[in-house]
Amino acid sequence: MVLNNQTFSVFETDHYDTVLFSVQLAELETSRYDPDENCFIAEDATNGNKITLCSLLTVTGISLKANINNWIQAISFFQDKCQTKLNPIDDPVLPIKAKALSDEEAEAARNAKQQGPSPAKVEKVMDNVASMAIDAMTKEIKFETLAEKEELDRQRLED
């Protein structure tokens, strides 16, 4: 998720060419996702495209609901205080590879966006996030172990 003074964008991975959803701040509407208080909906008011975003556990220990509230507050703050006009020529989220869609392809794309991501896709993203979190924790543990070893080596040299 990337929020700046012009746009709000959601990416599938940490690569910018995997954009799932992007909207200008002026056109962004947020609302609570009723069945789950740990989620919210971001919607493009111009075309009705929307995405549901949910919080995951964080290392900071902040609650899922508080995390969602922080996201919504940050979005509101950027909309109210930080927004600048977007020059379409400089728009960083314009599709890199634009192509003409047939009527059937356009209809299928609209239906897919309205239905949201498939459960398999959500599960894949969740698996990727979990894997990245485990990798980060493993690196943190290795770093702490190395730092402790260096500290012990320093103490031995001082003695």
Secondary structure by P-SEA (a helix, b strand, c coil): ccccccbbbbbccccccccccccccccbbbbcccccccbbbbbcccccbbbbbbbccccccccaaaaaaaaaaaaaaaacccccccccccccccccbbbbbcaaaaaaaaaaaaacccaaaaaaaaaaaaaaaaaaaaaaaaaaaaaaaaaaaaaaaac
